[in-house]
Amino acid sequence: MTKITVALLLMICIYQELPAATYYLSTISGDDLRTNTQAQRSSTPWKTLSRLQAYLSNLKAGDSILFKRGETFEGRLFILKSGTTNSPIVFSTYGSGDKPIINGFSTITSWSSLGKNIYKASLDAGVYLNILTVNNLVMAMGRWPNISEPDKGYLTIDNNAKSQDGNGKYTGGSFQDAALQKSPDWTGAQAVIRKRHWVIDRCRITRHAGSTISYITPSHHDINNGWGYFIQNSAATLDKHGEWFYDPADHTVRLYSTLPPSRLAVKAGAVDTLVYINNQSFITFDNLVFQGADTVAMKIVNGSSNIKIRNCDFRYCGMRAIVANASKNIEVENCLFVNSNNESLLFNDCSYSTIRNNTIKNIHLWRGMGEDNDGGSAIALVHEKNSLVEFNNLDSLGATGIAFLGSFITVKNNLVMNFTLVKDDAAGIYTWAGGLPSDLMTNRKITGNIVLNGTGAPEGTDTKVAGSTNAFYVDDLGMNVELTGNTGANMSSSGLYLHNVQKTIVKDNTFYNNQSTQLLINHDANGFLDLDNNSTNGLETEYPTRNLEIKNNIFFAKTASQGILAIGSLSDDVAKAGSLDSNYYIHHFNYHSIISTDVHQNGTIHASYNLAGWKNKFGWDEHSRLSPVIIPQYKLNAVNSVNKVQNGSFDTKLSNIEAGGACTLQWDNNKLDGGAVKVTATDKNSPAELGANIDLYATTAGTTYRVTFSLVGSTEMQNLTAYVRRWGGISGKDYQIISEIRYFKLSKTRTECEFLFTAPTSDPGVKLSLISSGQMTPFWFDNVEVRTVQVAAVNAGDNILFEVNPSKTARTVLLTGNYKDIGGKVHTKSVVIKPYGSVILFKEIVKK
């Protein structure tokens, strides 16, 4: 045998891998004194994660670590070895029973009473405690005022002053609240401030003097007068069962409890991160539970790859369940995520990620317990590439459902429901450009998703009505997005919001019962691309709405006050937005107002169009259709004989009426019935509002009135806007609109118009406003009557069937009675809904 042959044999022996091994752990039958060989038998396992951690550096590709089912393992794991493509390192289970738990909770015992239902115990949770449960219910730290108080316990900032450092950076400041008392002294606590609709910051209070609080900000967002705040992270806030305060100075926790805590299961997150994977690959986790991480259950960073997480549960995470950064090929499938204070999954600068078939629930629900700034999306993918999010079920979320930024990303067949419970100006599914040139991002697909019930969270903002919540939202400088086959319903704002967007396709979607409008397209002051991140050197490029393709969609307004399509722009360039065709515009109460436009150039010019006028104006929607039925909004039971409008027939003259906008009013006996009011623009080359304001005198709170009038126009394009408004004499409420805004068709053919309003308060002076905007051709109205009535409301839901199918197989819905879909097809016994599809049917059709 030659020396070379011997050397080769020695090398083969040295580098030949030993057979893969399986190691067992059991907290009940385990013993950490057992050898590595003994731990490879299920009858002689190790006991603790500490013993396993000591051996992790010796693992080989193909090794498996199995945890005994039904048992709980305390502590953390730092993964120190990689597997290979065919031989991953696997962490899984053996035995029978519930999934084994990797636990970061510390059970708090040895409580001492401080009196007044407050108890104290030792707890070493580091600098900050993020998660505490009582009898397996997440408890927020103590706060003042409590969430049960008005406006969810938000107080109001009356005045504020901002501070800056030497570089002009916003560092904090002070604010005043006239209702704030000097005691207790909140110095050292946190002011949780609602800074934006989508931002809640926890600001450390540096000084409290009288009604003034000084603070340090954790983000660049400043504060606003009239917005809200509350106080937390102070023992002085504890007055409600389950509220707690952690003091890192003496490592103690205080709990307000109506029962002795010794009779309760009180647990706190004592381990920051349960599993840490740094630059390792081919690791699989299967059928495990991770709970009680004070910050993150699993962190995957620095070039890690091919990490598979399957059939696992992530519970009670102080901030997030899984964080991945600068890694690739991460697969999360068939997992449960519940009760995370911020996100469930946050992936940043990763590629080839797959998030599939997971259940995600109760995320970012506790005000003041999430991270500062604008986080809180249940699934957040930032700077991702070649990633897939599909077949996930998301429910009960504080902010956005799925947010993504990157290229070659598909978000497909997900169900998102009951979201924006804490923050708004958000969406079920949201994408944006992140300040990057949008043409660097491409192939972004949002397909076959169902998004339901975006409530909005106005508490602590400058409005008391539900804020902007959209089913789907393509935000600033978005581009190359396809939205196909989705359903978005029951939003506080829009079904789809396209905000400063270009090159976007919207096809075969259904948007239903969204309170503001079904589709909102807007180009505003945020629509500028800053080419060098310097907003003062003139390199900012305007990013107007262009190259949209909107076809074969259903836009369905369920109530009279809801809009169908609204387009806004800084310039008079709506006609350049793109193309629209073959859509269904369904407004079964009021099909006269289909589309509205707002041009913010030299003041806002508003115009409202019926479908015919929209086609004539822009040449779009040649094959689009209206609602096949009109459903009555109410049943009339009784009508008062007294007309509140004096001289509403205008038979001989004009009285109790004045011009509204740039127009003149004339008596005209050549239109309608006898005399009528003719409204003519004073400058028809300067589009603005024109119309009339008609005296109704006083109204009584809670009384319902029916408004009727006759109408005729001089074109087929215009719409008339009608509403009732206060008219002076009420401080702070002058000219406030107090009815729904209704739209009626202005055409050469006479139209009889009717709507109801119920007076919200008793007012000494109100007027009926009949206004035309943007189209300066004359119109006439007559026979104006406003009478008190008794009516029975008609519930549109009794005549409309809306059903979804968030599953992978077709669903059959049984019908009682005859139904017709929006295309006119009759369904008598059942209707089949395709996977991740929806259907809208009318019951007992009456043709208009």
N, C-alpha and C positions, 0 to 999 in steps of 0.2 A: 504494500500500500504506500503510495507516495505521500510526501509531506503535505502537498496541496490537497489531496483527498481527505487526509486526517483533519486538516484545518476546516475544510468545508463541512465535514460531519460535526465538528465542534460548534461551528456557527449555527448549523441547523438545530442542534440540541439546545443551544442558548436561547434562540429566538422562537423556538416552537412554543405556541401557546398551550398552556395547561387547559384541561377540560373546564368548561363553564361550570360554576357552582351555584347552589341555591342556599341562602342563609335565612334562618327563621327567627322571628322575634315574638315573644309573648310576655306581657306584663304579669301574668298569673303563674305560668309554669316556667318562665325564663330565669336564667342565672347568668350574670355578666362575667362570672369566673370561668365559664366554660370556654374551651378552646375553639379556635376557628373551625376545626374539623367537627367538633361536637355540634356547633351551631348550624351545621349543614344537615342536621336531622331534625324533623319536626318535633320529635320527642325530647330533644335537649336544646331548646332555643336560647338565644340571648334574651335579656330582659328590657334594656333601655335604649333610647336613641343615642345616649352618650357612648355606650359600648359600640354601637354600630358606627358612630362618627369616627371613633378611633381606628376603625378598620377600613373606612371608605377609600383611603388612598391605595389600598391593596386590591381593590376590585379590578376585574378583568372584563373585557368585552364578552357579553353573553351571560354574565352573572345576574342572578335574580335575588332580590331581598323581599321576603314575604312577611307580612304582619298578620297576626292572629285576628280573625274577625271577632267582632263583639268587644274588642278591647281598645283602650286609650293609651297613647304613647306621648309622653310629655317632652317638649323641647323643640330642637331645630336640627336641620341637616344642611351641611355645605357639601355639595356634590363636587368631588375632586377627580373623577375619572370619566372617560368617555367610552361608549360602545362603538360598534361599527355598523355598517349598513345592514348586514345580515345577522349581527349579534349585538343588539342593543342591551344596555343595562336596564333591568326592569324592576320597578318597585310596585308590588302588588299584594295579594292576600292569600291566605289559606284558611282552612276550616270552614265553619258554617256560622250563620248569623249576620248581624249588621256589619256594614263596612267598618274597618278599623279607623281610628281617629288619630291624626297627628295634631296635637293639641298645644295651643299657646296660651290658653286660659290659666289663670291662677284662681282657685276658689278661695274667697276671702272668708276667714273665720276670726274668732277671738274679738268680737265686737264689744266696745264699751259705750255706755249711754252718756251723751252730753246733755240730755234733757230736751224737751220740746220735740220729740220724735227724731232727733238727730243722733246718729251713731258714728263711731270712729273706729278704724282698724288699720293695722300696718299693711302697707303694700309698696313694694319696690318695683315701680313701672318705668323707671328712668325719668326723663325730663317731662314727658307728656303722656297722658293716658287718653286713648282714642276710642276704646270700646269697653263697655260695661253692660252686663246683662243681669236681670233679676228674674229668676224662674224662666230662663231662656227667652226673655223679651228684652230687646235692645232698649236701653234707657239713655236719654240725652242728659248731658250735664245740667246742673241747675241753671235756671235763667230767670231774669226779671225784666219785664212782666212775663207771666206764664203764657204759653201758647193758647190757652183757653180764653184769654182776654181779647177784646176787639182788635181787629186787624192782625190776628194771629200773634198778638203781643208785641207788635212793633210800636215803638215810640216815634216821635217826629222831630227831625232836625229843623230848627227854626232859622239859624244862621250858622255860617262856617267861615273859617279862615284857613288857608293852606300854607304849609311850610315847604321850603326848598333847601337843598344843600348848595355847596359852592358851585356845582355844575348845573344848577337849575333843575335838578331831579326832585320830583315830588316825594316828600318823606313822611308826610302826615299833616298835622295841624291841630285845630280845635273846632268844636262845634258847640252851639248853645241849644238848649231845650228849656223853654220857660217853665215847663211842668216838672222839670227835674229838681229834686230836693238835694240839699247839701249832705244829708245823711240817709243811708250809709255812704261812706267814702269808697268810691269804686276804684281808687288808684290800685293798679296791679291786676285788675280784672281785664276782661275783653269786652270791647264794644263790637257786636256783630252788626255790620252795616250793610244794608242793601244799596250798593253803589250803582248798579245797573240792573235791568231786568234779568240779565244773565250772570251777574256778579254778586256774590256775598263774601265779604272779607271779615276776618277776625282780627281786629285791631287792638293792640295792647294799649291800655289806658295808662298814661304816664302821670297824669294829674287830674284831680277832680276838685273843682272849686265852685261852690254854689251850683248854678245851672250850666256851668261850662266844663266840658271834658276835653282834655288834650290827649292825643293819640299818636301812635306810629303806624304807618300803613304797611301792609305786606305786599301790596301790588301797586301798579302804576295808575290804577283807576282812582279818580278823586271822588269826593262826596258831593251831594246835591241837597240844597234846601228843599224841604217838603218830603224828603224820602225818610226811610225808617231805620231804626236800630233797636237792639235790646242788649242787655248786659248778661254775661255769663263768666264762668271760671272764677267764682267767688263763693266762699262759704255763706255769705249773706243772702244768696239767692235761694237757698234750700227751704222750700215750703210745700213741696208736692211729693207724693209717694213715688219713689224711684229716682228722684233727682240726686245728683252726686257732685262732689268736688274733690279733685285730687291735688294734694300739696306735695310737689317734688322736694321741697326743702326738708321736710321731716318724714317723707316717704309714708304718708298716710292718706286714706280716703275717707271722706265723710258721706254718709248716706241719710237721706230723709226717708223714713219708713214708718208707716202706720202699724207695722208688725215688728217684733224683734227680729233683726236680720238673721239670727241663729235659726229661725224657722223658715228662712228663704234660701234659695240657691243663688248666691251672689258671686259672679265671676268677672274678672277683669283681664284684659289683654296684657300679658307680662312678657311676651316674646315678640320682638319687633318684626322679624321675618322668619317664617317657618322653613322654607326651602330656598336655598340660594344656589344658582347655577351660573358659574362664571367661566366662559370660554370652554364649555364642554359640549359634547355632541352625542346623538343617538341614545337618548335617555327616554324611558317610557314610565309613566305613572298611570296605574289602572286600579279602579275600584277603591280609592282611598278617600277619606274625609280630612279636610284641612280646616281647622276652626280656631278662632281666638287670636289670630295674628293682630298685634296692636297696630301695625302699619300695612304690611303686605304679606299675603300667604305664600306666594311663590314669585321670585324675582329671577329673570333670565336675561343675562347681559353679556356684552363684550364678545361678540362673535360666536355665541352658542348657536347650535343648529340641530335640526332634526329632533326636536323635543316633542313628544306625544303625550297628551294629557287626556285620558279617556275614562268615562264613567266615574268621575270623581265629583265630590261635593265640596264647595267652598262656602263656609258659613262664618258669619260674625267677623268680618274683616274691618279693622279700624279705618283703613283708607281704601285699599284695593285688594282684589283677590289675586290677579296675575298681572305683573308688569314685565314687559319684554322690551329690551332696548338694544339696537345695533346687532340683531340676531336674525336668523332666517329659518325657514321650514319648521314653523311651529304649528302644531295641530292640536286644537282643543275641541273635543267631540263628546257628545252625550253627557255633559256635565251639568250640575246644578250650582247656581250662584245665588245666594240669598243673604241679605242684610250686610251690604257693604256701605260704608259711609260716603264714598266718593264714586269710584267706578268699579265695575266688575273686572273688565279687561282694558288695559292701556298698553298698546303696542306703538313704539316709536322707532322710526328708522329701521323697520324690519321688512322682510320680503318673503314671498311664498308662504304666507300665513293662511291657515284654514280654521275658521270658527264655525262649527257645524252642529246643529241639532241639540243646542243647549237650552236650558231653562234658566231665565235670569229674572229675579224678582226682589222687590224691596231694596232699591239702590238709591242712595243719596236722598233719603227721606227726612233726615233729622237736621233741621236748620241749625247752623252754627257748629255742626259736627263734621262737615266736609272740609276739603282743602280750600284755601283762599283762591281768589281770582275766578276764572270762568270754566272750571272743570265740572265734572259731574255726569258726563255721558256714560251710559251703562256700558257701551262698547265704544272705545275710541281708538282709531287707527290713524297715526300721524306719520306723514312721509312714507307711506307703505307702497309697495310695488307687488304686482302679481299675487293679489290676495283675494280670498273668497270668504264671504259671510253669508251663510244660508241655513234655512230651516231652524232658526232660533226663535224662541218664544220669550218675549220680554213683557213684563207687567209690573205696574206700580213703581214708577220711576220719578225721581225728583226733578230731573231736567230732560236732556235729550236721550233718545234711545240709542241710535247708532250714528256715530260721527266719523267721517273718514276724509283723508287728504292723501292723494297720490295717484299713480297711474296703474292701469290694468287691474282695477279693483271691481269686483262684482258683489253687489249686495242683493241677494236673491231669496225670495220665498221665506221671508221672516214675518212674524207677527209682533207688532209693537202696540201696546195699549196702556191707557191710564198713566200718562206721563205729564211732565211740567207741573208737578205738584208742589215744588219748592221754588224753582226759577222758571222764567219763560223767555220770550224772544228766542225760541228754540224750535225743535222739530222732532218728529218720530225718527226720521232719517235725514241727516244733514251732511252736506259737503261744502267745501270752500276752497279757496286758493292759497290761504296761509301767507299772503303777501308775496308769493312767488309769481313770476310770469306764467299765466295760465296755460300758454301754449306748450309748456313743458310737461303738462299733465294730459293724458289721453286715455281713451278706453275705460271710462268710468261708467258702470252700468248699474242701474237701480231697477230691478225686474221682479214683478210678481210678488211684491210685498203688500201686506195689509196693515194699515196704521189706523188705530181707532182711539177716540176719547182723549184728545189733548186739552186739558182743562184750563191751563194758564194759572199763574200765581201772582195776582196783583198786590198782595199784602206787602207793605213796606215800600211801595213805589208811589209815584205821583198820580196814580189812577186807581180807582176802586173797582174797576171792571176787569174782567179777565183779559190778560195781555196777549201778546202776539205768540200764538202757538200754531204751528203749521204741521201738516202730516209729512210733507216733504219740503226741503228747503235747500236750494242751490244758492249759496251766498257769494259775497263780493268777489268779482273777477273770475267766477266759475266758467268753465269751458269744457267742451268735449264730454258732456254727460248725456246719457240716454236713460229716460224714464219710460218704461214700457210695461203695460199690464199690471199696474199697481192700483190699489184702492186706498183712498184716504177719506175718512168720515169723522164727523162730530168733533171738529176742531173749534177752539175759541177764535181762531182767525181764519187761515186759508187752508185749502186742500194742498195747494202747491204754491210756493213763493219762489220766483226767479228774481234774484236781486243783483243787478249789474252783471248780467249773464250773457254769454255769447255761445254760438255753436252748440246748441242744446236741442235734443230731440224729445218730444213729449207725445207718445202714441199709445192708444189703446188703454188708457187709464180711466178710472172712475173716481170722481170727487163728489162727495155727497154730504149735505147737511153741515157745511162748514159756515160758521156764524158770520164772518165778514164777507168773504167771497170764495168761490171755488178755485179760481186761479188768479194770482196777483203777480204782475210783472212790473218791475220798477227799476228805473235808473235814477240815482240820486247823487248827492255830493260825495258818497263813499266810492263812487264808480270811477276812480282814477288809479292808474297803475304808476306807482312811484318807482322809476327805473333804477334809482341809486339810493333809495331810502333817505332822501333829503328833500323835504317838501318845500324848500325855499329857492331852489336853483332853476326852476322852470323845466325840469325834465319829467314832469308828471304828464302822463298821457290819459286823455279821457277814454273811458271804457263803456261806451253806450251799448244798449241792447241791440244785438244784431244776430242774424242767421239762426233764428229760432224756427223749428219745424213742429207745429202743433196740429196733430191730425188724429181723427178717429177716437176722440175722447168723449166721455160723458161728464158734463158739468151740471150737477143737479142741486138746485136750491130748494130746500124743504119748506122754508117759511118765507113769508112776504118780505121780511127785512133783509134776507140774505142776498148777496150779489152773486153774479155768475163769473164775469171776467172784468178785471180792472187793470189798466195799464197807465203807468205814470212815467214821466221823463222830464229831464231838465230842459230839453229842447223840443221844438215842434217836429219830432222825427219819428213819431209812432209808426208811420207807414214803412219805415226802414227796419222794423223789428224782425221781420221774417215772413213766414207764411202760415196761414191757418186754413183748415178745410176739413169737411166731413166730420164735424163735431156735433154732438147733441147738446143744445142749450136748453135745459129743462127748468122752467120757472112756472110751475103749474098754477100759482096764485096770480102772477103778474108777469106775463111774457113780453110786456112792452119794453122793459129795461133788461137788456142782455149784457151789454158791454158799456163800461164807462172809461173815459180817459181824463188824465190830469196832466197838463203841460205847465211846468213851473218855470215860465220864462216871462219876465216882466209882470210878476204876479201869477197866481194859479188860475188857469182857465180849465174849467170842468165841462165835459160834454158827456151826454148819455145817449146811447143808441139802441134802437130796436134792431132786429136782425137785418131787416131790409135796408135800414139806414146805414148800418155797419158795412154791408156789402157794397152799397153805392159809394160810401166815403172812401173805403180802402181797397175794394176789389177782392176781399178775402171771403172765405167760408161759402163758396159757391154751392157746395153740396151739403152744407150743414143744415140741421133741422131743429125745430122747436118742440115743446112738450106736446104730446098727443092728446092731453086732457087738461082741463082747468078744474081744479077742485075748489068749491066755495070755502071761503075762510071762516064763515060763521053762518048761523041760522038766525034770521031776524024774527023776534017775538013781538015787539011793540015799538011804535015810533011816535014821538011827541009831535003834536000838530004845530008847535011854535018853531019857526025858523030863526036861529040866532043871527043870521045875516040879514040886515035891513036892506031892502032894495036889491036882493040877490038876483032878481029877474032882469034888472037893468032895462026895463021896458021904455023908460022915457029919459033917463039921465044916469050919470055916474055919481055915486055917493058912498061915503064910508069906505073908501078905497084909495090907495096911493101907489105910485109907480115904485117898482123895486129894480134897481140897477140902471143901466144906461138906456133908458127907454121912455116913451110917452104913452099915455093911456087915452084912448078916444072912444066915444060912444058911436056904435056902428049898427044900423038897422038893416044891413044887407046880408048878415050871417046869422045862423042859428035861429032862435025863436024871438022875433021882434027885435028889441035892442040887445046888443052884446058889447063886451069890452074887447077892443082891439089893442093889442100890444105891439108897438113898433119900435125898433132900435133907433136911437138917436144918431149912432155912427155904425153902420153895418159893416164897415171895413175894420172895426176894432172889436173883435169878439169878446164878449163879457157876459154877465148875467143880464137878463131882462125878464120882467114879470110884474106881478102885482102883489100887494099885501092888503088883505081884506079884514076889516074889524069884526071880531067875534065877541068883543067885550069880555065879561068875566066867565071863568069856568070854575067848576066845583070839583074838589078832590074826589077821586074814585068814580066819577060819572063818566059813562061811555057816550061818545058822540059819533054820529055818522055824517061824513062829509060826502056830498055828491055835487057834480057839476058837469056841464057839457063842454066839449072841446073840439076845435078844428084848427088845422094848421095850413100852411101854404106850401109845404114840401112833404115828402115821405120819409124824411131822415131823422127828424127831431124827436126828442122825448121831453116831456114836461115833468119837473120835480115838484112834488106837493108835500107840505108838512105844516104843522101848527107850531108856533113859537111864542114865547113870552115877548112882551113889547113894552119895555121900560117899567120904571116904578118899583123894581125889586132889586135891591142892592146886591151886586155880584151875580145876578142871574138875568140881567137884561138881555133880551133877544135869544135866550137859550131855547133850542128846539125841544119840544116836549112830546112829540109824537114820533112814530116811525116815519122814515123818509120813503115816500112812495113815488113810483114812476108811471107815467101814462103816455101812450102813443100820440104823437102829434102828426097827423096826416091830413090829406085833403078830404078824407072821409070822416064824418062826424064820429066822435067817441064819447060814450057815457062813462063817467069815472066815478069811483066810489071807494072809500076806505073808512076805517074806524080808528078812533084814538080814545084812550082813557086818560083823563087828566091826572097827573101824578100829585098835584097840589091845587089848592084853590088860589087862583090868580086874578087880580083885578083887570088885567088887560092882556089879551092874546090876539094874534092875527093868524089867518090862513095865508100862507105864502105859496104862490103858483109861479114857478121860475123855470125859464129855459136858459141853458148855458151853452156857449160855444157855437150855436147856430143862430144867426141874427136875422132870420126871416120872420115876418109877422105871424101872429096866431091870435085866435079869438076864444073867449070862454063866456059862458052864460049859465043861468039857472043854478047859481051857487046856493046850496042849502047845507046848514049844519044843525042837526036836531039830536036831542037826547034819545037814546034807544035802549031797549033791553034785548040782549042777544044771547044765544048759546054758542059757545065756541065749537068749531069743528076741528077735531084733532086730525091733522094730516096723516099722522101715523096709522090711523084706522083705515086709511085708504091706500097706503103705500107699504109695500113689503121690501125691506132691505135685509139681505142675508149675505154672509161671507162664508168662505170655506178655507180656513187656515190649516189644511191638511194635504197630504201627498196623494190622496185618492179622491175621486169625484164624490160629491155629496148630493143626495136627493132630498129635496124639501117638499113635504106634502102640502097641498093647498086645499082650502075650503072655500069654494066659490070660484068665480071666473076672474082671471087676471090677464093683463096685457103688458108686455114689456115695451120699452121705449121705441122699439122698431115696429110695433104694431102686432107682433105675434101673440096669439092667445094661448094661455096655459090654463088648463082646467083641473087637473088632478095633482100634478107635481111639476117641479122644475129641477133640472140638474145643474149644479154649479161645478165648474171645473176646479181642479186643485189650485189653491191660492188665488181663487177668483171671487167674484161677487155678482149679485143680481139685484136689480130694482124692478119691481112690478107695481102696476096700478090695479086697484080692485074696483069692480063695478064701473067700468069705463063709460063715460058720457062724452061724446065727441063735442068739441067746441064749434 
